[in-house]
Amino acid sequence: MKLPLTFCALLLSVALIPTAKAVLIVNIIEVGNNVEVVATGSVDLTGAPAPSGFNLSGAGVQDAAGDIVVSGSVLADAYFGIFTSPPGPLGTWGLTFANGGESGSALAVLSSTSTLVLPQNYNSGEPINASSTYLNHTVQTLGLVPGSYPGTLVSGDTVTLNIVPEPSRTLLALGGLCIALFVRRRSHKF
């Protein structure tokens, strides 16, 4: 029962997110008592600075700086200065590490230094899939401000961070409004 609800919440929240011409999208979505971070897409490295070896030490978010490590704990390549316009800051305070696991490609968006960290020896256009989970957190407890945060790379590609609070609260309010309107409309017919 929990899996279909989570899947539906993720699907709905993605549908409600304004779409940009982003090539790499990082969705930070509140699902039940957790926050799920899911990144998908690819990046064009045309015009990017030469990569430097970089050791990611685990997934986490530092919202005031606009930094998020989606998946890490591996040696990766950092492209310092790759953003012409970085996507952060994402909030006002805090540094929180993912406590529910991480998987997929090494990925970090470090707005504070205009840096994108990708898997070692990444080739332009290769798929990027990464995720991490913050158990028993909400968007608010992570200090994040809901919204869409686009950033532009030197290649012209965009990296967009979308922060979405739990969609069920919005759906519950909309559902209640729909029921009230339906009842009101039926009572006026008779």
NORQUI-V938603 format. One record per residue. N is the residue number from 0. RES is the residue in one letter. PSI is psi in whole degrees, -180 to 180 (999 if undefined). OMEGA is omega in whole degrees, 0 to 359 (999 if undefined). NEAR is the number of other ideal C-beta (glycine too) atoms within 12 Angstrom. Layout:
N_RES_PSI_OMEGA_NEAR ; N_RES_PSI_OMEGA_NEAR
This chain:
0_M_-40_182_8 ; 1_K_-40_182_12 ; 2_L_-49_178_11 ; 3_P_-37_178_10 ; 4_L_-44_178_17 ; 5_T_-44_180_24 ; 6_F_-45_180_18 ; 7_C_-41_179_19 ; 8_A_-44_178_31 ; 9_L_-45_181_32 ; 10_L_-46_180_19 ; 11_L_-43_182_22 ; 12_S_-35_177_32 ; 13_V_-38_179_24 ; 14_A_-30_181_17 ; 15_L_-12_183_22 ; 16_I_131_177_29 ; 17_P_135_182_19 ; 18_T_134_174_16 ; 19_A_176_176_22 ; 20_K_50_183_15 ; 21_A_144_176_31 ; 22_V_-32_177_31 ; 23_L_122_181_45 ; 24_I_130_176_39 ; 25_V_113_179_52 ; 26_N_125_178_41 ; 27_I_104_193_49 ; 28_I_131_175_42 ; 29_E_123_180_34 ; 30_V_107_182_37 ; 31_G_-125_181_27 ; 32_N_11_185_18 ; 33_N_167_172_29 ; 34_V_125_179_42 ; 35_E_134_175_41 ; 36_V_121_182_48 ; 37_V_125_180_38 ; 38_A_134_177_43 ; 39_T_153_176_27 ; 40_G_-155_177_33 ; 41_S_170_183_27 ; 42_V_141_173_42 ; 43_D_121_183_27 ; 44_L_11_179_29 ; 45_T_127_179_17 ; 46_G_1_182_19 ; 47_A_148_174_29 ; 48_P_160_178_22 ; 49_A_140_181_13 ; 50_P_153_174_26 ; 51_S_142_175_21 ; 52_G_139_186_18 ; 53_F_132_180_27 ; 54_N_109_176_18 ; 55_L_135_184_35 ; 56_S_31_177_19 ; 57_G_156_182_24 ; 58_A_143_178_42 ; 59_G_169_179_32 ; 60_V_132_174_44 ; 61_Q_91_194_29 ; 62_D_-41_182_36 ; 63_A_-32_179_22 ; 64_A_-18_183_28 ; 65_G_27_182_34 ; 66_D_134_175_37 ; 67_I_128_172_55 ; 68_V_113_183_40 ; 69_V_-46_179_47 ; 70_S_135_185_36 ; 71_G_-136_183_39 ; 72_S_33_179_24 ; 73_V_165_172_26 ; 74_L_132_184_19 ; 75_A_-177_176_32 ; 76_D_130_179_31 ; 77_A_133_177_32 ; 78_Y_89_182_37 ; 79_F_133_178_23 ; 80_G_19_181_21 ; 81_I_-22_180_40 ; 82_F_132_168_34 ; 83_T_-24_177_21 ; 84_S_104_182_21 ; 85_P_158_186_32 ; 86_P_1_186_39 ; 87_G_-174_354_35 ; 88_P_163_186_28 ; 89_L_-7_183_39 ; 90_G_-156_188_30 ; 91_T_-17_185_16 ; 92_W_165_164_18 ; 93_G_153_172_25 ; 94_L_120_182_21 ; 95_T_135_177_35 ; 96_F_145_178_26 ; 97_A_133_182_34 ; 98_N_10_182_20 ; 99_G_16_178_23 ; 100_G_165_179_22 ; 101_E_155_180_34 ; 102_S_164_175_23 ; 103_G_-159_184_26 ; 104_S_148_171_37 ; 105_A_131_181_37 ; 106_L_130_173_48 ; 107_A_139_173_49 ; 108_V_110_183_54 ; 109_L_86_183_38 ; 110_S_-33_184_33 ; 111_S_-26_179_22 ; 112_T_15_182_24 ; 113_S_44_187_29 ; 114_T_142_172_36 ; 115_L_127_179_52 ; 116_V_126_184_43 ; 117_L_169_178_47 ; 118_P_148_179_33 ; 119_Q_136_180_22 ; 120_N_34_178_15 ; 121_Y_138_176_28 ; 122_N_139_180_18 ; 123_S_134_176_21 ; 124_G_-10_178_17 ; 125_E_144_180_20 ; 126_P_142_176_20 ; 127_I_126_176_37 ; 128_N_120_181_24 ; 129_A_152_177_39 ; 130_S_157_174_32 ; 131_S_161_184_42 ; 132_T_137_175_33 ; 133_Y_100_182_37 ; 134_L_142_177_20 ; 135_N_41_176_16 ; 136_H_158_171_32 ; 137_T_171_175_26 ; 138_V_-41_181_34 ; 139_Q_-45_182_22 ; 140_T_-21_174_22 ; 141_L_-6_179_39 ; 142_G_19_183_28 ; 143_L_148_177_38 ; 144_V_120_180_25 ; 145_P_144_178_31 ; 146_G_-178_178_22 ; 147_S_128_185_25 ; 148_Y_94_180_37 ; 149_P_147_174_31 ; 150_G_152_182_37 ; 151_T_134_178_28 ; 152_L_165_179_36 ; 153_V_-25_178_25 ; 154_S_-11_185_24 ; 155_G_-12_176_21 ; 156_D_159_176_33 ; 157_T_149_173_33 ; 158_V_121_184_49 ; 159_T_129_175_34 ; 160_L_122_179_45 ; 161_N_125_179_40 ; 162_I_119_187_37 ; 163_V_120_174_38 ; 164_P_173_184_28 ; 165_E_121_181_31 ; 166_P_-22_184_31 ; 167_S_-31_178_23 ; 168_R_-43_179_21 ; 169_T_-44_180_19 ; 170_L_-39_179_20 ; 171_L_-44_179_14 ; 172_A_-44_179_14 ; 173_L_-40_178_16 ; 174_G_-44_178_15 ; 175_G_-41_178_14 ; 176_L_-43_179_14 ; 177_C_-43_179_14 ; 178_I_-44_180_14 ; 179_A_-43_179_14 ; 180_L_-39_179_14 ; 181_F_-47_180_14 ; 182_V_-42_180_14 ; 183_R_-42_182_12 ; 184_R_-43_179_12 ; 185_R_-37_182_11 ; 186_S_-25_178_10 ; 187_H_-17_179_9 ; 188_K_-29_185_8 ; 189_F_999_999_6
